[in-house]
Amino acid sequence: MKDVFSRAEHFQTKEAIHQHTNAVVASFMMDNVKIEIFGQNVSTREQNAYRHMIIEPNYFAGGVTLSGKRS
């Protein structure tokens, strides 16, 4: 990530432990939009960022409430 995005405005990385797994988050601005890239050393489908991306459209479409129940 650093090789590709380190020159972007406000580029920074941080390491954290997310749900008992090491994670790295890179953030930066591009075309006045804040971008965050989240990664863990686990398979893509097991990463929380991937799961969030799959579920998120249902929230925006009104298909799932925050409790997880269909509206």
N, C-alpha and C positions, 0 to 999 in steps of 0.2 A: 504494500500500500504506500509506503513511504516513497518508493521510487516513482510512483505514478502521481500521487496527490500531494506530496510534501510542499510543493510551491503554491498550492491553493491557499486562498485567504483564510486565516484563522485555523490552519491545520494543527491538529493535536491528536495524540493517542493517549489512551489510558488503559491500564490493566485492572481487572477486577475479578472477583469470584462471584459468579452468578449461579445460584442453585447448586452449590458445591462443585462447580466446574470453572476452571480458569477461562476468562474471556478477555478479548481485546476490543476496544471501541475506538474507531477513528472518526473524527468529525472535522468538517471544514465548510466553507461557504463556496458556492458555485452559482453564478448568475443570480445572486441575491437570494439563494435558497440554501438553508442549512441542510447538509447531508451528514448522515451518520451511518457507518458501516460497523456491524456487530459480528464478531466471529468467535467460535469456540472450537476446540480440537475434538469435535465429535462429528458424526455423520450429519450431513445437511438436514435431513428430515428429523433429526433429534434435537436440532438447535431451536431454542426458543424464538429467535428472530424469524426463522422459517415458519414455525407454527403461527406466529403472530401475522406474518404476511398472508398465510393461507386463510386465516379466520377473518382478518380485517375487512375484506370486501362485504362480508355478511353484515357487519355492524353498520357500515355506511349505507347499505341497501335496506336496512331495517329488518333484516332476516333473523338476527340474533340479538338479544338484549345483553346487557353486561352480566346478568345472572346466568347467561348461557342458554336461556330458554328462547324459543322462537316467538316472535311477536305476532 
